[in-house]
Amino acid sequence: MKTNVTLKLDADLLRETKEIAAEEGRSVSALVTDRLEALVRERKEFERARRRALARLKKGLHLDSTPPPSRDALHER
């Protein structure tokens, strides 16, 4: 479902936006819609990546390493 929205824009900003839309062969509405969709998509992707990273940090990493020898064994000559 699409809903109309009323915006208050500075006259210069609106003029420049119309120019950009015209250069791209699109309407101002289509231009604004695409930018807002991109903003929402980026925010959702960031949040998903953040949750994955936090889950990995919580789980930890198994590095398959053996504990180091004692200090005395390291310095034995």
N, CA, C and O atoms as CSV, one atom per row, in Angstrom:
chain,resi,resn,atom,element,x,y,z
A,1,MET,N,N,0.836,-1.172,0.000
A,1,MET,CA,C,0.000,0.000,0.000
A,1,MET,C,C,0.884,1.239,0.000
A,1,MET,O,O,1.836,1.333,0.774
A,2,LYS,N,N,0.575,2.153,-0.840
A,2,LYS,CA,C,1.334,3.399,-0.904
A,2,LYS,C,C,0.527,4.508,-0.247
A,2,LYS,O,O,-0.700,4.548,-0.338
A,3,THR,N,N,1.247,5.406,0.417
A,3,THR,CA,C,0.619,6.518,1.116
A,3,THR,C,C,1.302,7.801,0.704
A,3,THR,O,O,2.528,7.847,0.593
A,4,ASN,N,N,0.539,8.826,0.481
A,4,ASN,CA,C,1.102,10.131,0.157
A,4,ASN,C,C,1.670,10.777,1.420
A,4,ASN,O,O,1.131,10.623,2.516
A,5,VAL,N,N,2.769,11.501,1.235
A,5,VAL,CA,C,3.428,12.189,2.335
A,5,VAL,C,C,3.678,13.625,1.902
A,5,VAL,O,O,4.053,13.881,0.758
A,6,THR,N,N,3.472,14.542,2.803
A,6,THR,CA,C,3.759,15.943,2.523
A,6,THR,C,C,5.072,16.311,3.192
A,6,THR,O,O,5.271,16.038,4.376
A,7,LEU,N,N,5.958,16.927,2.439
A,7,LEU,CA,C,7.251,17.348,2.968
A,7,LEU,C,C,7.388,18.858,2.873
A,7,LEU,O,O,6.862,19.491,1.958
A,8,LYS,N,N,8.096,19.415,3.827
A,8,LYS,CA,C,8.463,20.824,3.729
A,8,LYS,C,C,9.946,20.877,3.416
A,8,LYS,O,O,10.781,20.442,4.210
A,9,LEU,N,N,10.257,21.412,2.254
A,9,LEU,CA,C,11.649,21.506,1.813
A,9,LEU,C,C,11.991,22.948,1.506
A,9,LEU,O,O,11.147,23.743,1.093
A,10,ASP,N,N,13.240,23.253,1.719
A,10,ASP,CA,C,13.749,24.558,1.320
A,10,ASP,C,C,13.601,24.672,-0.202
A,10,ASP,O,O,13.816,23.696,-0.921
A,11,ALA,N,N,13.241,25.842,-0.684
A,11,ALA,CA,C,13.000,26.036,-2.121
A,11,ALA,C,C,14.228,25.666,-2.952
A,11,ALA,O,O,14.091,25.043,-4.005
A,12,ASP,N,N,15.425,26.039,-2.495
A,12,ASP,CA,C,16.643,25.706,-3.237
A,12,ASP,C,C,16.875,24.188,-3.274
A,12,ASP,O,O,17.273,23.634,-4.299
A,13,LEU,N,N,16.622,23.537,-2.153
A,13,LEU,CA,C,16.783,22.086,-2.103
A,13,LEU,C,C,15.804,21.413,-3.054
A,13,LEU,O,O,16.178,20.482,-3.767
A,14,LEU,N,N,14.566,21.865,-3.075
A,14,LEU,CA,C,13.571,21.283,-3.968
A,14,LEU,C,C,13.967,21.493,-5.433
A,14,LEU,O,O,13.839,20.579,-6.247
A,15,ARG,N,N,14.444,22.685,-5.767
A,15,ARG,CA,C,14.867,22.975,-7.151
A,15,ARG,C,C,15.991,22.041,-7.569
A,15,ARG,O,O,15.955,21.471,-8.659
A,16,GLU,N,N,16.986,21.884,-6.707
A,16,GLU,CA,C,18.119,21.013,-7.030
A,16,GLU,C,C,17.687,19.545,-7.102
A,16,GLU,O,O,18.187,18.782,-7.928
A,17,THR,N,N,16.762,19.164,-6.235
A,17,THR,CA,C,16.251,17.791,-6.262
A,17,THR,C,C,15.516,17.522,-7.569
A,17,THR,O,O,15.667,16.456,-8.165
A,18,LYS,N,N,14.733,18.476,-8.005
A,18,LYS,CA,C,14.025,18.329,-9.278
A,18,LYS,C,C,15.007,18.215,-10.438
A,18,LYS,O,O,14.780,17.456,-11.380
A,19,GLU,N,N,16.104,18.977,-10.365
A,19,GLU,CA,C,17.119,18.898,-11.415
A,19,GLU,C,C,17.749,17.506,-11.456
A,19,GLU,O,O,17.930,16.923,-12.525
A,20,ILE,N,N,18.079,16.985,-10.277
A,20,ILE,CA,C,18.688,15.648,-10.208
A,20,ILE,C,C,17.721,14.611,-10.751
A,20,ILE,O,O,18.112,13.743,-11.532
A,21,ALA,N,N,16.467,14.695,-10.343
A,21,ALA,CA,C,15.454,13.743,-10.811
A,21,ALA,C,C,15.303,13.828,-12.328
A,21,ALA,O,O,15.200,12.803,-13.002
A,22,ALA,N,N,15.290,15.041,-12.859
A,22,ALA,CA,C,15.155,15.217,-14.308
A,22,ALA,C,C,16.359,14.629,-15.041
A,22,ALA,O,O,16.198,13.979,-16.074
A,23,GLU,N,N,17.559,14.851,-14.516
A,23,GLU,CA,C,18.770,14.298,-15.133
A,23,GLU,C,C,18.718,12.773,-15.184
A,23,GLU,O,O,19.205,12.153,-16.129
A,24,GLU,N,N,18.118,12.180,-14.151
A,24,GLU,CA,C,18.025,10.725,-14.086
A,24,GLU,C,C,16.769,10.200,-14.782
A,24,GLU,O,O,16.556,8.991,-14.863
A,25,GLY,N,N,15.936,11.125,-15.286
A,25,GLY,CA,C,14.714,10.724,-15.975
A,25,GLY,C,C,13.685,10.110,-15.044
A,25,GLY,O,O,12.957,9.194,-15.426
A,26,ARG,N,N,13.630,10.613,-13.833
A,26,ARG,CA,C,12.737,10.057,-12.821
A,26,ARG,C,C,11.973,11.175,-12.136
A,26,ARG,O,O,12.278,12.355,-12.313
A,27,SER,N,N,10.990,10.796,-11.366
A,27,SER,CA,C,10.240,11.784,-10.593
A,27,SER,C,C,10.937,12.024,-9.259
A,27,SER,O,O,11.760,11.220,-8.821
A,28,VAL,N,N,10.598,13.134,-8.625
A,28,VAL,CA,C,11.132,13.418,-7.291
A,28,VAL,C,C,10.667,12.324,-6.338
A,28,VAL,O,O,11.432,11.869,-5.488
A,29,SER,N,N,9.436,11.910,-6.477
A,29,SER,CA,C,8.893,10.859,-5.614
A,29,SER,C,C,9.708,9.567,-5.742
A,29,SER,O,O,10.044,8.949,-4.732
A,30,ALA,N,N,10.025,9.160,-6.959
A,30,ALA,CA,C,10.810,7.943,-7.176
A,30,ALA,C,C,12.217,8.097,-6.606
A,30,ALA,O,O,12.767,7.161,-6.025
A,31,LEU,N,N,12.787,9.274,-6.776
A,31,LEU,CA,C,14.127,9.541,-6.258
A,31,LEU,C,C,14.143,9.435,-4.729
A,31,LEU,O,O,15.015,8.781,-4.158
A,32,VAL,N,N,13.191,10.069,-4.083
A,32,VAL,CA,C,13.115,10.039,-2.619
A,32,VAL,C,C,12.821,8.625,-2.130
A,32,VAL,O,O,13.412,8.171,-1.150
A,33,THR,N,N,11.922,7.935,-2.798
A,33,THR,CA,C,11.587,6.559,-2.410
A,33,THR,C,C,12.815,5.662,-2.462
A,33,THR,O,O,13.064,4.899,-1.528
A,34,ASP,N,N,13.585,5.745,-3.543
A,34,ASP,CA,C,14.785,4.913,-3.668
A,34,ASP,C,C,15.796,5.219,-2.572
A,34,ASP,O,O,16.404,4.307,-2.011
A,35,ARG,N,N,15.975,6.493,-2.267
A,35,ARG,CA,C,16.945,6.865,-1.226
A,35,ARG,C,C,16.495,6.376,0.144
A,35,ARG,O,O,17.312,5.898,0.932
A,36,LEU,N,N,15.220,6.490,0.431
A,36,LEU,CA,C,14.701,6.030,1.720
A,36,LEU,C,C,14.779,4.505,1.827
A,36,LEU,O,O,15.125,3.973,2.882
A,37,GLU,N,N,14.458,3.805,0.740
A,37,GLU,CA,C,14.575,2.345,0.744
A,37,GLU,C,C,16.016,1.912,0.987
A,37,GLU,O,O,16.265,0.959,1.726
A,38,ALA,N,N,16.967,2.613,0.366
A,38,ALA,CA,C,18.385,2.294,0.563
A,38,ALA,C,C,18.792,2.530,2.011
A,38,ALA,O,O,19.521,1.725,2.591
A,39,LEU,N,N,18.334,3.611,2.587
A,39,LEU,CA,C,18.645,3.930,3.987
A,39,LEU,C,C,18.119,2.838,4.917
A,39,LEU,O,O,18.838,2.371,5.800
A,40,VAL,N,N,16.868,2.434,4.717
A,40,VAL,CA,C,16.269,1.389,5.549
A,40,VAL,C,C,17.004,0.072,5.363
A,40,VAL,O,O,17.295,-0.615,6.342
A,41,ARG,N,N,17.311,-0.292,4.117
A,41,ARG,CA,C,18.024,-1.539,3.822
A,41,ARG,C,C,19.404,-1.554,4.491
A,41,ARG,O,O,19.787,-2.553,5.100
A,42,GLU,N,N,20.143,-0.454,4.379
A,42,GLU,CA,C,21.478,-0.382,4.987
A,42,GLU,C,C,21.396,-0.525,6.494
A,42,GLU,O,O,22.228,-1.196,7.104
A,43,ARG,N,N,20.404,0.098,7.092
A,43,ARG,CA,C,20.253,0.019,8.547
A,43,ARG,C,C,19.933,-1.413,8.976
A,43,ARG,O,O,20.474,-1.898,9.970
A,44,LYS,N,N,19.058,-2.092,8.232
A,44,LYS,CA,C,18.726,-3.481,8.561
A,44,LYS,C,C,19.938,-4.384,8.391
A,44,LYS,O,O,20.182,-5.254,9.227
A,45,GLU,N,N,20.705,-4.189,7.311
A,45,GLU,CA,C,21.907,-4.993,7.082
A,45,GLU,C,C,22.931,-4.768,8.184
A,45,GLU,O,O,23.568,-5.714,8.649
A,46,PHE,N,N,23.089,-3.527,8.599
A,46,PHE,CA,C,24.021,-3.221,9.676
A,46,PHE,C,C,23.589,-3.917,10.960
A,46,PHE,O,O,24.416,-4.503,11.659
A,47,GLU,N,N,22.307,-3.856,11.271
A,47,GLU,CA,C,21.804,-4.474,12.503
A,47,GLU,C,C,21.985,-5.989,12.465
A,47,GLU,O,O,22.344,-6.588,13.479
A,48,ARG,N,N,21.743,-6.622,11.306
A,48,ARG,CA,C,21.967,-8.068,11.184
A,48,ARG,C,C,23.444,-8.406,11.385
A,48,ARG,O,O,23.775,-9.365,12.083
A,49,ALA,N,N,24.325,-7.624,10.778
A,49,ALA,CA,C,25.764,-7.862,10.921
A,49,ALA,C,C,26.198,-7.653,12.369
A,49,ALA,O,O,27.033,-8.397,12.885
A,50,ARG,N,N,25.638,-6.656,13.013
A,50,ARG,CA,C,25.964,-6.375,14.422
A,50,ARG,C,C,25.562,-7.557,15.294
A,50,ARG,O,O,26.334,-7.986,16.152
A,51,ARG,N,N,24.349,-8.092,15.081
A,51,ARG,CA,C,23.886,-9.234,15.881
A,51,ARG,C,C,24.761,-10.458,15.646
A,51,ARG,O,O,25.083,-11.183,16.588
A,52,ARG,N,N,25.152,-10.695,14.376
A,52,ARG,CA,C,26.030,-11.837,14.079
A,52,ARG,C,C,27.386,-11.679,14.770
A,52,ARG,O,O,27.919,-12.634,15.335
A,53,ALA,N,N,27.935,-10.469,14.720
A,53,ALA,CA,C,29.242,-10.232,15.333
A,53,ALA,C,C,29.172,-10.421,16.849
A,53,ALA,O,O,30.064,-11.025,17.444
A,54,LEU,N,N,28.119,-9.907,17.467
A,54,LEU,CA,C,27.979,-10.067,18.913
A,54,LEU,C,C,27.799,-11.534,19.295
A,54,LEU,O,O,28.316,-11.975,20.321
A,55,ALA,N,N,27.070,-12.293,18.477
A,55,ALA,CA,C,26.899,-13.723,18.749
A,55,ALA,C,C,28.237,-14.443,18.651
A,55,ALA,O,O,28.538,-15.311,19.471
A,56,ARG,N,N,29.039,-14.087,17.653
A,56,ARG,CA,C,30.362,-14.712,17.510
A,56,ARG,C,C,31.259,-14.366,18.690
A,56,ARG,O,O,31.994,-15.219,19.188
A,57,LEU,N,N,31.201,-13.122,19.135
A,57,LEU,CA,C,32.011,-12.733,20.290
A,57,LEU,C,C,31.578,-13.494,21.534
A,57,LEU,O,O,32.413,-13.923,22.331
A,58,LYS,N,N,30.275,-13.658,21.694
A,58,LYS,CA,C,29.762,-14.365,22.857
A,58,LYS,C,C,30.185,-15.833,22.823
A,58,LYS,O,O,30.514,-16.419,23.855
A,59,LYS,N,N,30.170,-16.419,21.622
A,59,LYS,CA,C,30.539,-17.825,21.462
A,59,LYS,C,C,32.048,-18.011,21.644
A,59,LYS,O,O,32.492,-19.009,22.211
A,60,GLY,N,N,32.817,-17.059,21.167
A,60,GLY,CA,C,34.275,-17.169,21.265
A,60,GLY,C,C,34.856,-17.956,20.107
A,60,GLY,O,O,34.120,-18.506,19.287
A,61,LEU,N,N,36.166,-18.009,20.042
A,61,LEU,CA,C,36.864,-18.720,18.974
A,61,LEU,C,C,37.720,-19.821,19.578
A,61,LEU,O,O,38.393,-19.617,20.588
A,62,HIS,N,N,37.687,-20.974,18.958
A,62,HIS,CA,C,38.574,-22.056,19.379
A,62,HIS,C,C,39.737,-22.062,18.405
A,62,HIS,O,O,39.551,-22.321,17.216
A,63,LEU,N,N,40.915,-21.785,18.888
A,63,LEU,CA,C,42.081,-21.626,18.027
A,63,LEU,C,C,42.929,-22.891,17.922
A,63,LEU,O,O,43.988,-22.864,17.294
A,64,ASP,N,N,42.487,-24.002,18.524
A,64,ASP,CA,C,43.230,-25.265,18.464
A,64,ASP,C,C,44.685,-25.093,18.877
A,64,ASP,O,O,45.587,-25.656,18.257
A,65,SER,N,N,44.900,-24.330,19.904
A,65,SER,CA,C,46.282,-24.133,20.334
A,65,SER,C,C,46.527,-24.934,21.609
A,65,SER,O,O,45.603,-25.244,22.362
A,66,THR,N,N,47.784,-25.254,21.823
A,66,THR,CA,C,48.162,-25.951,23.056
A,66,THR,C,C,48.695,-24.920,24.030
A,66,THR,O,O,49.253,-23.903,23.618
A,67,PRO,N,N,48.530,-25.168,25.300
A,67,PRO,CA,C,49.039,-24.199,26.270
A,67,PRO,C,C,50.565,-24.104,26.166
A,67,PRO,O,O,51.226,-25.100,25.874
A,68,PRO,N,N,51.110,-22.951,26.394
A,68,PRO,CA,C,52.565,-22.800,26.305
A,68,PRO,C,C,53.254,-23.587,27.409
A,68,PRO,O,O,52.685,-23.822,28.475
A,69,PRO,N,N,54.500,-23.994,27.132
A,69,PRO,CA,C,55.244,-24.689,28.202
A,69,PRO,C,C,55.476,-23.740,29.374
A,69,PRO,O,O,55.234,-22.537,29.282
A,70,SER,N,N,55.934,-24.292,30.433
A,70,SER,CA,C,56.178,-23.467,31.618
A,70,SER,C,C,57.281,-22.443,31.310
A,70,SER,O,O,58.014,-22.566,30.329
A,71,ARG,N,N,57.370,-21.460,32.157
A,71,ARG,CA,C,58.395,-20.412,32.000
A,71,ARG,C,C,59.786,-21.037,32.040
A,71,ARG,O,O,60.675,-20.675,31.268
A,72,ASP,N,N,59.946,-21.977,32.954
A,72,ASP,CA,C,61.269,-22.621,33.087
A,72,ASP,C,C,61.623,-23.383,31.802
A,72,ASP,O,O,62.771,-23.340,31.359
A,73,ALA,N,N,60.674,-24.062,31.218
A,73,ALA,CA,C,60.952,-24.810,29.984
A,73,ALA,C,C,61.269,-23.866,28.845
A,73,ALA,O,O,62.103,-24.195,28.002
A,74,LEU,N,N,60.644,-22.718,28.786
A,74,LEU,CA,C,60.906,-21.748,27.733
A,74,LEU,C,C,62.328,-21.205,27.814
A,74,LEU,O,O,62.971,-20.949,26.796
A,75,HIS,N,N,62.799,-21.037,29.028
A,75,HIS,CA,C,64.120,-20.398,29.223
A,75,HIS,C,C,65.251,-21.377,29.479
A,75,HIS,O,O,66.377,-20.977,29.777
A,76,GLU,N,N,64.944,-22.674,29.359
A,76,GLU,CA,C,65.971,-23.681,29.569
A,76,GLU,C,C,66.949,-23.660,28.411
A,76,GLU,O,O,66.545,-23.573,27.251
A,77,ARG,N,N,68.241,-23.738,28.724
A,77,ARG,CA,C,69.238,-23.686,27.659
A,77,ARG,C,C,69.961,-24.966,27.528
A,77,ARG,O,O,70.840,-25.095,26.675
